[in-house]
């Protein structure tokens, strides 16, 4: 066998060995990682469902917060109004007390 033929044969055998090694690794990796990938994809679907549910909860809670803020504003207005009424009544009471003192001074 001549040297050029031997070199070509060695290169062909190395290419075949590389191809066999690559295919073996690919099949091995596929058999090992396919179940892992499937499990991860299932978990991803489940997490996406949870995210959707949480987004719905966030939307409902924001609506509830807006409603409660409106109630707080209404109650603040009510408190302010009652404070004004109380202040007016206190002014009336003070005026009546002063008038009573003046009447007592006049009668005394």
C-alpha positions in Angstrom: 0.0 0.0 0.0 1.4 3.3 -0.9 1.8 6.3 1.4 -0.9 8.5 -0.2 -3.4 5.7 -0.1 -2.6 5.0 3.6 -3.0 8.7 4.4 -6.4 8.9 2.7 -7.5 5.7 4.4 -6.4 7.1 7.8 -8.3 10.3 7.2 -11.4 8.4 6.1 -11.2 6.1 9.2 -10.8 9.2 11.5 -13.8 10.9 9.9 -15.9 7.7 10.3 -14.7 7.4 14.0 -15.6 11.1 14.5 -19.0 10.6 13.0 -19.7 7.5 15.1 -18.6 9.4 18.2 -20.8 12.4 17.3 -23.9 10.2 16.6 -23.4 8.2 19.8 -23.1 11.4 21.9 -26.2 12.9 20.2 -28.3 9.8 20.9 -27.0 9.6 24.4 -27.7 13.3 25.1 -31.1 13.0 23.5 -32.1 10.0 25.7 -30.8 11.7 28.9 -32.1 15.3 28.3 -35.4 14.7 26.6 -37.2 13.8 29.8 -35.5 16.7 31.6 -36.6 19.1 28.9 -40.2 17.8 28.9 -40.3 18.2 32.7 -39.0 21.7 32.4 -41.6 22.6 29.7 -44.4 21.2 31.9 -43.1 23.3 34.8 -43.0 26.4 32.5 -46.6 25.8 31.5 -47.7 25.5 35.2 -45.7 28.6 36.1 -47.3 30.6 33.3 -50.7 29.6 34.6 -49.7 30.7 38.1 -48.5 34.0 36.7 -51.8 34.5 34.9 -53.7 33.8 38.1 -51.5 36.2 40.0 -52.0 38.9 37.4 -55.7 38.5 37.8 -55.3 38.8 41.6 -53.3 42.0 41.1 -56.0 43.5 38.9 -58.7 42.6 41.4 -56.7 44.0 44.3 -56.0 47.2 42.4 -59.7 47.6 41.9 -60.3 47.0 45.6 -57.7 49.5 46.5 -59.3 52.1 44.3 -62.7 51.4 45.9 -61.2 51.6 49.4 -59.4 54.9 48.5 -62.7 56.3 47.4 -64.3 55.2 50.6 -61.5 56.9 52.6 -62.0 60.1 50.7 -65.7 60.0 51.3 -65.1 59.4 55.0 -62.5 62.2 55.2 -65.1 64.5 53.7 -67.6 63.4 56.2 -65.2 63.9 59.1 -64.3 67.4 57.8 -68.0 68.2 57.6 -68.7 67.0 61.1 -65.7 68.9 62.4 -67.1 72.1 60.8 -70.5 71.4 62.4 -68.9 70.7 65.7 -66.9 73.9 65.5 -70.0 75.9 64.7 -71.8 74.3 67.7 -68.9 75.1 69.9 -69.0 78.7 68.8 -72.7 78.8 69.5 -72.2 77.3 73.0 -69.4 79.8 73.7 -71.6 82.6 72.6 -74.5 81.4 74.8 -72.1 81.0 77.7 -70.9 84.5 77.3 -74.5 85.8 77.0 -75.4 83.8 80.2 -72.4 85.4 82.0 -73.6 88.9 80.9 -77.1 88.1 82.0 -75.8 86.9 85.4 -73.8 90.1 85.8 -76.8 92.2 85.0 -79.0 90.3 87.4 -76.4 90.4 90.2 
